[in-house]
Amino acid sequence: MHYVGTGGDKGDEVIRSWVTSKMPIRVFGRVYLSTSNRADRLIADTVNARRARLADLMIERTGCVVQSGLFEGTVLPPPMAWGAEDYAAMLLGAYEQELHDALRICLDLHPDTVVNLGCASGLYAAGLGRLLPGCDVVAIDIAPVALTATARAWELNRLGETNPLELFLGAAEHANLSAWLGSRDRPLVFCDIEGDERELLDPIGVPELTKAILVCELHDDFVPGITELLTERFAPTHRLTFFVSGSRDPHALPALADVVEHDRWLAMSEGRPSAGHWMFAVPRSLDGHRSVPASGM
C-alpha cells in the first residue's frame, strides 16, 4: 500500500481525519469544521501539501502522459503554470471530466480553429491540437509561464509538424477576439479566464461569437450573475447546456490501485472553493448536424 507523507505524523493525522469525516468542509472556501483560523490554515496547508506530493507521485508513474479520458496520451511538461496540485487529476485523465462529452461533440463538429482563452498548463491547447490535426490553435494567457508551459506541451506532442500555434500574452480584448474568429467558419472558443468572460464574451462587441462554439467556465463566485448574463447574451443564437462538477471514482484507475484510499480521493481533487460550472454553447446554425441534439445535451 502506497502512502504519501506530508512531513510528519501530525499532518498525516489531520488529513486522515479530514478525508474520513462525514461533516461538510470547504477547504479553500468559506465553511470549515474547525473553530479557529489556525486550524483552518493547517488543514488547507496540509491538503495542498498532500495533493502536491500526489502530483509528484503521478508524474513519476506516468512520465507526464495523461492516462485516460479524452486526452489520453497527451504529454504535459512538469508543472510550470498554476498549482502543481492539479497535476495528479490531469495526468489521471479526471481533470474537469464533466466537459469530455461536450468536447467530443466539438470534435465531431470539426472546428477550423481553437481559441484557448486562459491556456494555463497547456492541457487543452495541446490536447485539442492532438485531436484536431491541422487545426489552428491560439493560446492566450496573462501569465508568461502559462505560455511557456503551452509551448512546451506543443513541442512534447510534436504538434508543430501538423498544427499552427499562436501564443498571445496579455488580456484579450474585443478586437483580438474578432481577429482570431473573423476569417473562420466554425471556431471553437475554450474559455477559463476567472470572471473576465463578462467583458470579453459579448456578441455585441464581438459579433463573430455568434458563429463560435463555446465552452466556458463560469465564475459566479467572482462575478455574481455571470451565468444569467451569458445566458441572455447567447440564448438567441446558441443552444445552451450547463454542467456542474460531479463525482469521481478513484478506485477505477490502475495508477491509484496501491495508494491508500484517502489519497486516491485527494489525487482526484481539483481543490475548488465551490462546485465548478460550465456553459456549452453550440450555434443554432448547426442544428441540422447529427452531433447536436435538438435541445442541448
C-alpha positions, 0 to 999 in steps of 0.5 A, a space after each residue: 500500500 502506497 502512502 504519501 507523507 506530508 512531513 510528519 505524523 501530525 499532518 498525516 493525522 489531520 488529513 486522515 481525519 479530514 478525508 474520513 469525516 462525514 461533516 461538510 468542509 470547504 477547504 479553500 472556501 468559506 465553511 470549515 469544521 474547525 473553530 479557529 483560523 489556525 486550524 483552518 490554515 493547517 488543514 488547507 496547508 496540509 491538503 495542498 501539501 498532500 495533493 502536491 506530493 500526489 502530483 509528484 507521485 503521478 508524474 513519476 508513474 506516468 512520465 507526464 502522459 495523461 492516462 485516460 479520458 479524452 486526452 489520453 496520451 497527451 504529454 504535459 511538461 512538469 508543472 510550470 503554470 498554476 498549482 502543481 496540485 492539479 497535476 495528479 487529476 490531469 495526468 489521471 485523465 479526471 481533470 474537469 471530466 464533466 466537459 469530455 462529452 461536450 468536447 467530443 461533440 466539438 470534435 465531431 463538429 470539426 472546428 477550423 480553429 481553437 481559441 484557448 482563452 486562459 491556456 494555463 498548463 497547456 492541457 487543452 491547447 495541446 490536447 485539442 491540437 492532438 485531436 484536431 490535426 491541422 487545426 489552428 490553435 491560439 493560446 492566450 494567457 496573462 501569465 508568461 509561464 502559462 505560455 511557456 508551459 503551452 509551448 512546451 506541451 506543443 513541442 512534447 506532442 510534436 504538434 508543430 509538424 501538423 498544427 499552427 500555434 499562436 501564443 498571445 500574452 496579455 488580456 484579450 480584448 474585443 478586437 483580438 477576439 474578432 481577429 482570431 474568429 473573423 476569417 473562420 467558419 466554425 471556431 471553437 472558443 475554450 474559455 477559463 479566464 476567472 470572471 473576465 468572460 463578462 467583458 470579453 464574451 459579448 456578441 455585441 462587441 464581438 459579433 463573430 461569437 455568434 458563429 463560435 462554439 463555446 465552452 466556458 467556465 463560469 465564475 459566479 463566485 467572482 462575478 455574481 450573475 455571470 451565468 444569467 448574463 451569458 445566458 441572455 447574451 447567447 440564448 438567441 443564437 446558441 443552444 445552451 447546456 450547463 454542467 456542474 462538477 460531479 463525482 469521481 471514482 478513484 478506485 477505477 484507475 490502475 495508477 491509484 490501485 496501491 495508494 491508500 484510499 484517502 489519497 486516491 480521493 485527494 489525487 482526484 481533487 481539483 481543490 475548488 472553493 465551490 462546485 465548478 460550472 460550465 456553459 456549452 454553447 453550440 450555434 443554432 446554425 448547426 442544428 441540422 448536424 447529427 452531433 447536436 441534439 435538438 435541445 442541448 445535451 
